[in-house]
Amino acid sequence: MKSPNILQTLVDLAKQGLWENVDALLSTHANDIAVITWARVNTQNRDLNLRDLSASIYEVSTVTLEENDIEKLLVMMREQIENPYPRFRAACALVKRANTIEKYFVGEAKVILREHLNDEDVADIAKTYLGI
């Protein structure tokens, strides 16, 4: 499947909240140029599921974060919105790249991960990134 088709599928699945399906596709398509480009444009999407998708793409991908990417992830991570998962996934994306970003940001991201240790949907992910 070409990236634009994958991208539309990812968007549709995220809008429906079908995160297991999203995660399955991201494992093989998170580094597609079209997918990364979409993530960079949608970090502040009004649809919180799409904002979550954007952060999830950053998390799963292996792209080197540019300064602008880090700034966007920090904004997402610091937001207090009704859906906690965009900020969680943004924190994951930053911790994943701990060796390439400022230690302060990594520490700030780990605080967000610790907030999710009792969230049954993502506790295992938080533990993995925290090394516990």
Buried (B, 14 or more C-beta within 10 A) or exposed (E): EEBEEBBEBBBEBBEEEEBEBBEEBBEEBBEBEBBBEBBBEBBEBEEBBBBBBBBBBBBBBEBEBEEEBBEBBBEBBEBEEEEBBBBBBBBBBBBBBBEEBEEEBBEBBBEBBBBBEEBEEBEEBBBEBEEE
